[in-house]
Each structure stands twice: as structure tokens, then as C-alpha cells.
């Protein structure tokens, strides 16, 4: 088989039969939902929908088959198989037992359902990925566009910082309605811990990032001193966040235009930034994840600028200074920012950006020294205690709780004694009643109260003993605690935050909180358009799944590897470090924890598309061609 020859000339006619079977599996998968059952019953009342899905899938498959190359199929099929496997594992974990019973201990009827879903999901993903590669190939061969949209994007590129200013205004126009509707802003539960520090109702702790707690203290102080009250202080913070998030997103879109991203893709990235409600609501939500998100967008965009800059821009200094500022912001705005900066820049300096290792390590050194000079005196000044000691052990604690829930009658006396010593109010017989697959807080909080009874080494030994003795339960606990971040379509644990809390940790804020009765905001809330209502909309509802966003990053990463554009991996290394901290965290699929991936998805997509079309034989698009001189 010749690599570039169309697949319809080299593949057996048997493929047509396989495509028909695959289209049938897709129709059955769509109509059967996510509850395992008898496949003979799924068409009852769904025959019209099944017929429509079957015909549409078959037409798409035949269209892709006639245009795909063997090389494209060789990349699409393994990735589609990974996608399908992640999907069925996620479906199994969504069942009441939150485990792998659907895969390991299913009935014959359930096994047939599982195989059908695997085949249907694989077929749909393979068609979609192959179509994507066909479209990218056509973009690669397409001459430079002269449409109105292409000229507009080119004007943004040529406009320099004036183009950036225009984009800031555009993003602001789409963000201001959120500020008006949710005036003075949204204050979620977690932020009240920082308010308690600011008002002296609780001792300062490093559990919350000190940098963000200082921002809350400044908001509180300005609001009080100017007579604005609580509402004025919150509004000040929300207005500043609207400005900073708008500037960060405008910076991202402007650089994509400068790099020469094709107009259709650039417009899609702009639509994502402007219209996704997750990004709009967080701009007026006073929570540590919002400024961290903006800093991450700037940080990753600067890395992209450094990685893709052409020869004529090698002496440009602004990306390095901006990267330094973003690194400092990441360090102080969220506790896991330390790992993103330290590990991310260190790995980049040793691998794909090793030719730029000196400035990278210089930024890393300056960042860490500045952080130490800031953090150490600040901790002493406010008397901030270390965060809860068990906070970094969410995964092992969840595994122990799951094992105790599943096997407490089988544990040895030594294992029982270890579990009993780990928890305060709970023990091996009762901890299972408090175990929640998607969040470790209930059992972790009880373990925190009793953490000083043993050394970390003793904990690790006891945990390993249990995990090795009951590996299936340990694996199930880990998968259930992370499924929201990697399973396609897995629901977010917390969804969108769209109303303020109040009277938390002894703090009362004089702001609107709870549900709203009237107006546009009340209409949105009554019709559940922030969670169930939005989720029920085909395709659009997938925006509420962090797992879908993760797969957007995975596909972008695959495209870059396929193009062998190694410098473009620069934006993915820190993102992977951040993702590792999410997997080790306390919540499965937390929407606000995954904000950085939502916000920077256009960057990942843009760099992937530029990598895929960088070998364009026609006249190159204006701007920088990624990874190529």
C-alpha cells in the first residue's frame, strides 16, 4: 500500500461491510444511552432516531473513506481506540458501584452492551478523527485566503499592539454582560476562608494561596475605607478580573493571528473565548482559580511565542519578560503553580527548548528567588500555618477508604489497626459509609484530625500493604477519583458556579446570594441553563465536561507529534504537569480546577493546526510558521 494513495483504492471491499456494521453500532450506542441493558430493547420508541443516526454515520464514513489516506487511518484508529476505551471505563465508573464491575463482572447482556458501545464509540471517533485529518490536509494545500475574514485576521496581525487593544475591547464587550447580570460578582464557598483571614475570624493558613488571600484582603480594605461596603469591594475585584481575563484572552488571540493561524480556525478560537459560559462566569467569580487561569494563559502563550518565533525575532525580549511576570503570578496565585513553573520550565530547558536553556533557567531561578523572598517573610508576618498535612495524600487516603469499604471483613489485624489509627471518628468498619468516589474531602478531613499519630513513612508502608493486597479496589478508587478529568462526557463534579454563598466561616457579606427570582438571571437559573439544561443540548452540552476538554488537548498533542514539530510541545509540558496535580487532587472533574485547560484550549488547537499545515507547498501565510524556518 502506498502511503499517499486514497484508501478506497487499496483497501478491500470488505471495508464497506465493516462501515455498515460500524454505523449500526453507532446508532445503537446513541439510542441505548449510558445505562447497560438488553440491546433488543433499545430500539423501542427510538427507531426513527436510530435510522437517522445510522444513515448520517454511514454517509460520513463513506465520505471519509474515499478521501482518507492509509497514513491518516494509521493515526486515527489507535487514537479512536483509546477514546473508546476511556469512554467505556468512564461509563462503568458512573454506575452505582463506581467501579469496574461493568467490565470485569458483567452479565452476558451487559457484555453485549459493552461491546456494542465500544464498537460504536470507536467508529464515531475514527470517522471524526479521519475527517479532521482530511480537513487539515486541505488547509495545508489551500492557498492563502483573501476572504473578508482572512483580511480581518491579517489586519489584526499587521496592527501590532493596536490589534491587541482592539481584541481587548471586543472581549470586554462580551464579558460586561456577566458583570451586569451577576453584579457585584460571585463569591463561592472556598473564598470565604480568605475573607475569614482578612476579617480576623480565623488564623491564616497556607491552605489557601497567600497571594490570593492578600487580594481578598485588599478588596476588603479598599471597599471599607472608601465607604463602598462589601458589595463595592466585591465589585472592584470582579471588575479587575473582567479586565485581566479580557487582556489575557486578547493576548492569546492576537498571537495566534500573528503566527498565521488560518482565518476559519482563528474565528473558531475566538468564538470559544467569547461565548463559552464557563469562561464568562469565571471572569466575575472571586475565587483563586480565576486569576490563576489568566496567568496560565499568558504563561503558555509566551512559551508558544518563544518556541515558534522566527529567526528575525530571536532577539525580541518581551516574551521573556512577560513569561517571567506570568511565572511569578502562577507561583503566588495557586499552590500547584509551583509545580507548573518549576517542573515545566525545568523539563523544557532539558528537552524541546534546550537551545534556549539559559534564559529558561534564568527565569526559573529568578522566579524561585523572588518567590522565596515574598513567601517566607509573608508567612512569618501573617503567622500562616502550614496547610492540612493530609491534603497531598488524597489519592492514597481514598484508596484506603475504598479498600476498607470493600474488604473490611477480610483485613488482617495489623491492617485493621492501621486503618483505625489513620482516622479519628471513623474506623475500618465505618469509614466506608463516608467514602465518596468523586471527592476525598469527607475521609481526608477525618484523617487530617489524626495525622500526627504516625510518621509519613509509617503511613506509606501501611498504604502500600493495603494497595498491594487489594489492587482492584485501589485502582477503582483512583479511577473514580479522577474520571471527571479524562472520560469523554463525564460530568463535572461541581459544574458552573453561578450564585454566591454567604454566612460561611463566620463571615457575612452584604451582597446578593442564593437563587434570584426575577430578571434574565432568574430566568437562566429557573430553567437550569447552567447545568442540566445546558448539558442536555447536543454537542454544546459537552462543554460542561472537563473530560471532553482533556481530549481536545490529547488530539491537539497527537497532531503535533504526527507533524514532528517538537518545539510546539512547549505549551503541553507545563499543561501536563498541571494535569498531574489535578489527578492527585481531591475532586473528580472539578470545573474550576480545569479552567486552565478550558481557557488555553484555543492555544493548543491553534498550535496543532499550524503544525499540521506547516508544510504547505503554496505561498506561506503571513506570520510565523511554527517549528519551521
BELMOWO-V557416 format. One record per residue. RES is the residue in three letters. BURIAL is b if it has 16 or more other ideal C-beta (glycine too) atoms within 10 Angstrom, else e. Layout:
res={RES	RES}
burial={BURIAL	BURIAL}
This chain:
res={UNK	UNK	UNK	UNK	UNK	UNK	UNK	UNK	UNK	UNK	UNK	UNK	UNK	UNK	UNK	UNK	UNK	UNK	UNK	UNK	UNK	UNK	UNK	UNK	UNK	UNK	UNK	UNK	UNK	UNK	UNK	UNK	UNK	UNK	UNK	UNK	UNK	UNK	UNK	UNK	UNK	UNK	UNK	UNK	UNK	UNK	UNK	UNK	UNK	UNK	UNK	UNK	UNK	UNK	UNK	UNK	UNK	UNK	UNK	UNK	UNK	UNK	UNK	UNK	UNK	UNK	UNK	UNK	UNK	UNK	UNK	UNK	UNK	UNK	UNK	UNK	UNK	UNK	UNK	UNK	UNK	UNK	UNK	UNK	UNK	UNK	UNK	UNK	UNK	UNK	UNK	UNK	UNK	UNK	UNK	UNK	UNK	UNK	UNK	UNK	UNK	UNK	UNK	UNK	UNK	UNK	UNK	UNK	UNK	UNK	UNK	UNK	UNK	UNK	UNK	UNK	UNK	UNK	UNK	UNK	UNK	UNK	UNK	UNK	UNK	UNK	UNK	UNK	UNK	UNK	UNK	UNK	UNK	UNK	UNK	UNK	UNK	UNK	UNK	UNK	UNK	UNK	UNK	UNK	UNK	UNK	UNK	UNK	UNK	UNK	UNK	UNK	UNK	UNK	UNK	UNK	UNK	UNK	UNK	UNK	UNK	UNK	UNK	UNK	UNK	UNK	UNK	UNK	UNK	UNK	UNK	UNK	UNK	UNK	UNK	UNK	UNK	UNK	UNK	UNK	UNK	UNK	UNK	UNK	UNK	UNK	UNK	UNK	UNK	UNK	UNK	UNK	UNK	UNK	UNK	UNK	UNK	UNK	UNK	UNK	UNK	UNK	UNK	UNK	UNK	UNK	UNK	UNK	UNK	UNK	UNK	UNK	UNK	UNK	UNK	UNK	UNK	UNK	UNK	UNK	UNK	UNK	UNK	UNK	UNK	UNK	UNK	UNK	UNK	UNK	UNK	UNK	UNK	UNK	UNK	UNK	UNK	UNK	UNK	UNK	UNK	UNK	UNK	UNK	UNK	UNK	UNK	UNK	UNK	UNK	UNK	UNK	UNK	UNK	UNK	UNK	UNK	UNK	UNK	UNK	UNK	UNK	UNK	UNK	UNK	UNK	UNK	UNK	UNK	UNK	UNK	UNK	UNK	UNK	UNK	UNK	UNK	UNK	UNK	UNK	UNK	UNK	UNK	UNK	UNK	UNK	UNK	UNK	UNK	UNK	UNK	UNK	UNK	UNK	UNK	UNK	UNK	UNK	UNK	UNK	UNK	UNK	UNK	UNK	UNK	UNK	UNK	UNK	UNK	UNK	UNK	UNK	UNK	UNK	UNK	UNK	UNK	UNK	UNK	UNK	UNK	UNK	UNK	UNK	UNK	UNK	UNK	UNK	UNK	UNK	UNK	UNK	UNK	UNK	UNK	UNK	UNK	UNK	UNK	UNK	UNK	UNK	UNK	UNK	UNK	UNK	UNK	UNK	UNK	UNK	UNK	UNK	UNK	UNK	UNK	UNK	UNK	UNK	UNK	UNK	UNK	UNK	UNK	UNK	UNK	UNK	UNK	UNK	UNK	UNK	UNK	UNK	UNK	UNK	UNK	UNK	UNK	UNK	UNK	UNK	UNK	UNK	UNK	UNK	UNK	UNK	UNK	UNK	UNK	UNK	UNK	UNK	UNK	UNK	UNK	UNK	UNK	UNK	UNK	UNK	UNK	UNK	UNK	UNK	UNK	UNK	UNK	UNK	UNK	UNK	UNK	UNK	UNK	UNK	UNK	UNK	UNK	UNK	UNK	UNK	UNK	UNK	UNK	UNK	UNK	UNK	UNK	UNK	UNK	UNK	UNK	UNK	UNK	UNK	UNK	UNK	UNK	UNK	UNK	UNK	UNK	UNK	UNK	UNK	UNK	UNK	UNK	UNK	UNK	UNK	UNK	UNK	UNK	UNK	UNK	UNK	UNK	UNK	UNK	UNK	UNK	UNK	UNK	UNK	UNK	UNK	UNK	UNK	UNK	UNK	UNK	UNK	UNK	UNK	UNK	UNK	UNK	UNK	UNK	UNK	UNK	UNK	UNK	UNK	UNK	UNK	UNK	UNK	UNK	UNK	UNK	UNK	UNK	UNK	UNK	UNK	UNK	UNK	UNK	UNK	UNK	UNK	UNK	UNK	UNK	UNK	UNK	UNK	UNK	UNK	UNK	UNK	UNK	UNK	UNK	UNK	UNK	UNK	UNK	UNK	UNK	UNK	UNK	UNK	UNK	UNK	UNK	UNK	UNK	UNK	UNK	UNK	UNK	UNK	UNK	UNK	UNK	UNK	UNK	UNK	UNK	UNK	UNK	UNK	UNK	UNK	UNK	UNK	UNK	UNK	UNK	UNK	UNK	UNK	UNK	UNK	UNK	UNK	UNK	UNK	UNK	UNK	UNK	UNK	UNK	UNK	UNK	UNK	UNK	UNK	UNK	UNK	UNK	UNK	UNK	UNK	UNK	UNK	UNK	UNK	UNK	UNK	UNK	UNK	UNK	UNK	UNK	UNK	UNK	UNK	UNK	UNK	UNK	UNK	UNK	UNK	UNK	UNK	UNK	UNK	UNK	UNK	UNK	UNK	UNK	UNK	UNK	UNK	UNK	UNK	UNK	UNK	UNK	UNK	UNK	UNK	UNK	UNK	UNK	UNK	UNK	UNK	UNK	UNK	UNK	UNK	UNK	UNK	UNK}
burial={e	e	e	e	e	e	b	e	e	e	b	e	e	e	e	e	e	e	b	e	e	b	b	b	b	b	b	b	b	b	b	b	e	e	e	b	e	e	b	e	e	b	b	e	e	b	e	e	e	b	e	e	b	b	e	e	b	b	e	b	b	b	e	b	b	e	b	b	b	e	b	b	b	e	b	b	e	e	b	b	e	e	b	b	e	b	b	b	b	b	b	b	b	b	e	e	e	b	b	b	e	b	b	e	e	b	e	e	e	b	e	b	b	b	e	b	b	b	b	b	b	b	b	b	b	b	b	b	b	b	b	b	b	b	e	b	b	e	b	b	e	e	e	e	b	e	e	e	e	b	e	e	b	b	e	b	b	e	b	e	e	e	b	b	e	e	b	b	e	b	b	b	e	b	b	e	e	b	b	e	b	b	b	b	b	b	b	b	e	b	b	b	b	b	b	b	b	b	b	e	e	b	e	b	b	b	b	b	b	b	b	b	b	b	b	b	b	e	b	b	e	e	b	e	e	e	e	b	e	b	b	b	b	b	b	b	b	b	b	e	b	b	b	b	b	b	b	b	b	b	b	b	b	b	b	b	b	b	b	b	b	b	b	b	b	b	e	b	b	b	e	b	b	b	e	b	b	b	b	b	b	b	b	b	b	b	b	b	b	b	b	b	b	b	b	b	b	b	b	b	b	b	b	b	b	b	b	b	b	e	e	e	e	e	e	e	e	e	b	b	e	b	b	b	b	b	b	b	b	b	b	b	b	b	b	b	b	b	b	b	b	b	b	b	b	b	b	b	b	e	e	b	b	e	e	b	b	e	b	b	e	e	b	b	e	e	b	b	e	e	b	e	e	e	b	e	e	b	e	e	e	b	e	b	e	e	e	b	e	b	b	e	b	b	b	b	b	b	b	b	b	b	b	b	b	b	b	b	e	e	b	e	e	e	b	b	e	b	b	e	e	b	b	e	e	b	b	b	e	e	b	b	e	b	b	b	b	b	b	b	e	e	b	b	b	b	b	b	e	b	b	e	e	e	e	e	e	e	b	e	e	b	b	e	e	b	b	e	e	b	e	e	b	b	e	b	b	b	b	b	b	b	b	b	b	b	b	b	b	b	b	b	b	b	b	b	b	b	b	b	b	b	e	b	e	e	b	e	b	e	b	b	b	e	e	b	e	e	e	e	b	e	e	b	b	e	e	e	b	b	b	e	e	b	b	e	e	e	e	e	b	b	b	b	b	b	b	b	b	b	b	b	b	b	b	b	b	b	b	b	b	b	b	e	b	e	b	b	b	b	b	b	b	b	b	e	b	b	b	e	b	b	e	b	b	b	b	b	b	b	b	b	b	b	b	b	b	b	b	b	b	b	b	b	b	b	b	b	b	b	b	b	b	b	e	b	e	e	e	e	b	b	b	b	b	b	b	b	e}
